[in-house]
Amino acid sequence: MMKLILCICLSIFTYKSVYSQEKKTLTQTLAKQDTRSAKLKDILNKKVDSINSHFSNTALRQKLSSKLNTIGKIKTQYQLSAITKLDDDEIKELFSRMAFIAQQFYKEHDFYLFEYSVGWAAPFLIKEKTINNKSVSIINVHGGCVVGEKTKKEAEILEVFNYEMKQLLSKG
């Protein structure tokens, strides 16, 4: 309980200090947040159709009633893996599919990394960073004081994407 109160106090302090310095109107702030939210949705829902010719396991796709060809679909299915009773091989396939999507994004010069924060953070914060002369969008996908099982699963599966993307970026 004390951690929650501390987190709330820090959030209010941080919010006030950040937004009092920027002097933006509420409309400008909300418009920027909407743009970031839309960009995140586009990234999570970007289809990689070649994935299903690379992975022949249609049983998993049928079991989950999903093409499993976007970051968002794979992330959701991994978060629900306990409910859908996925076995170790099926979970490995989800991880492999996520790594494949990272490879395809890299080939298309769509360089993204997902950042997870605990505590206060602006939702859908997007920062740009240069890694090996490539402009990489760092996307904060979560901010909050309470971390549950769903959030942990989301962080785990997005880390698979991050790991693969970082490996590719490090090669230049």
BELTA-V425299 format. One record per residue. PSI is psi in degrees with one decimal (999 if undefined). NEAR is the number of other ideal C-beta (glycine too) atoms within 12 Angstrom. Layout:
psi & near
PSI & NEAR
PSI & NEAR
This chain:
psi & near
-40.2 & 9
-36.7 & 9
-40.6 & 14
-44.7 & 15
-43.7 & 12
-42.7 & 15
-42.8 & 23
-44.8 & 19
-43.9 & 17
-38.0 & 21
-46.0 & 24
-44.8 & 16
-46.8 & 16
-44.1 & 20
-48.8 & 20
-42.8 & 14
-37.7 & 13
-50.0 & 19
-22.5 & 21
-26.5 & 12
-31.0 & 10
-26.6 & 15
40.3 & 10
153.3 & 15
160.0 & 11
-39.0 & 12
-43.2 & 10
-42.5 & 14
-45.6 & 19
-37.2 & 17
-41.1 & 14
-40.5 & 22
-40.6 & 22
-40.0 & 16
-44.1 & 17
-41.7 & 25
-42.1 & 22
-40.4 & 16
-42.7 & 23
-43.6 & 30
-40.3 & 18
-42.7 & 21
-47.4 & 34
-27.9 & 31
6.1 & 20
121.0 & 25
137.5 & 23
87.3 & 34
-26.6 & 16
-12.8 & 18
-35.2 & 33
-13.2 & 24
-21.3 & 13
-37.4 & 19
123.3 & 28
2.0 & 12
85.1 & 22
-18.8 & 16
-42.1 & 16
-43.2 & 31
-40.2 & 23
-42.1 & 13
-40.4 & 21
-3.3 & 29
50.1 & 15
146.4 & 25
-17.0 & 24
47.0 & 39
15.9 & 28
159.2 & 29
-44.8 & 42
-43.1 & 30
-42.3 & 30
-42.8 & 45
-46.9 & 36
-44.2 & 26
-34.4 & 35
-39.4 & 39
-31.4 & 27
8.8 & 25
-31.5 & 30
-37.7 & 15
-42.2 & 14
-0.3 & 19
52.7 & 13
138.0 & 26
177.0 & 16
-40.3 & 11
-38.2 & 14
-38.2 & 27
-40.1 & 27
-37.8 & 19
-40.1 & 32
-42.8 & 41
-43.1 & 31
-39.7 & 27
-40.6 & 39
-42.0 & 41
-39.2 & 32
-43.0 & 32
-40.9 & 44
-42.2 & 37
-41.2 & 26
-40.5 & 29
-43.7 & 34
-45.8 & 30
-31.7 & 16
6.1 & 17
32.4 & 16
94.4 & 27
112.2 & 30
147.7 & 40
143.1 & 34
134.4 & 39
134.6 & 27
132.6 & 27
146.9 & 26
134.9 & 21
-160.0 & 24
134.6 & 26
146.5 & 26
132.1 & 28
137.4 & 21
31.6 & 30
132.0 & 27
122.8 & 29
153.3 & 20
140.6 & 15
144.5 & 19
124.7 & 13
119.0 & 23
48.0 & 17
24.2 & 11
134.4 & 23
117.6 & 18
130.5 & 28
121.9 & 29
117.9 & 29
118.8 & 37
115.9 & 30
-2.0 & 37
145.6 & 30
128.5 & 26
160.6 & 24
-22.1 & 23
126.2 & 17
111.7 & 21
-174.3 & 14
-40.0 & 16
-42.5 & 21
-39.9 & 22
-43.3 & 20
-41.2 & 29
-45.3 & 31
-40.8 & 27
-48.9 & 26
-35.1 & 39
-25.6 & 39
-29.2 & 25
-45.4 & 32
-49.5 & 46
-45.9 & 32
-47.9 & 21
-44.2 & 32
-41.7 & 38
-39.1 & 25
-44.5 & 19
-42.0 & 30
-35.0 & 28
-23.8 & 14
-15.9 & 13
999 & 10
